[in-house]
Amino acid sequence: MTRTVSTGNLFYRARMRAAAGNTDFESRASTADIVGISSTRLYQIERGLRQPHRDELLIMSKEYGAPELLAEYCHTMCPVGCMAMEHD
């Protein structure tokens, strides 16, 4: 089995930090059960193929204990946040 690693992706890194305290976050399959996002969707988010929806972002941030996901999303992915950053 080939393992796909997304080490540079902030969502992957946040999940791996969460896994240090809870081994249920080590795999996308078990994480999917916790966060209610399919393992396929998590793969797409962690590989940068899709951006998370706001509700997914909130769940991941809470369950991973990673509030930095919210700030990063607002500064780099959210159209309103990006526009606001341009005017600062």
N, C-alpha and C positions, 0 to 999 in steps of 0.2 A: 504494500500500500504506500503510495506517495503522499507525503504530507505537504500541504501548502501553508507557508508561513507568511504572514503579513506584518513583519516586525516593525516597519516604519509607520504603520497606521495607528492613529491615536485611539481608535475604538478597540483594536486588537491589544494594544499596550495596556489600556485600562482594564480589559478583561483578564489579561495575564497578571496584573497587579492584584486584582480581586481574587484570582486563583491562588495567590500566595497565602491568603487567609481562609479560603474556602475551595477545596479541590473540585467542587461541583462546577466551577467556572473553567476548569481545564479544557473541557471539550465544548464544541459548539452545540452538540446534541443535548448535553445536560444543561447548558446555559439556556438553550431554547425553552426548556421546561420552566426555568426560573423566571425569565423575562417575558415569555409569551411571544417571542419572535422566532419564526422558523429558523432552523440551522442553515438553510439555503439563503435566507435573507441576511442572517448574520454574516455568512461568508461573503455575500455581495457587499455589505457595508464595510467589512474588514479588509476587503481587497480594493476598495475604492470604486467599485463598479456601480454602486448606488449610494445615495445619501440617505441617512435615516430620516424618517418622518419625525415631526416634533414629539409625538407621543412616544415613539420608540426611543428617542434621545432622552426624554425625561426618565423613562423606565431604566435604561442602561445606566444613566448617571446615578440614579438612586441605588439600584441593586449592586453596582460595581463600587459604590462609595467614591465616585469620581465627578465631583462638581465641575472640574476643569473642562469636561466635555461640553457643558453648556456654554461656557465662555468661548471656547474654541469654535464651536458651531456658530455662535453669534458673530464672531469676528471674521470667519472665513467661508461660511456656507450659506448663511441666512441672507437673502437679498436685502432685507431692510437693514440688518446689522452691517453688511458690507457697504451699503450706501451711507450709513451714518458715519462709518469709519473714514470714508473718503472726504467728508465734510468737516472732520475734526482737525 
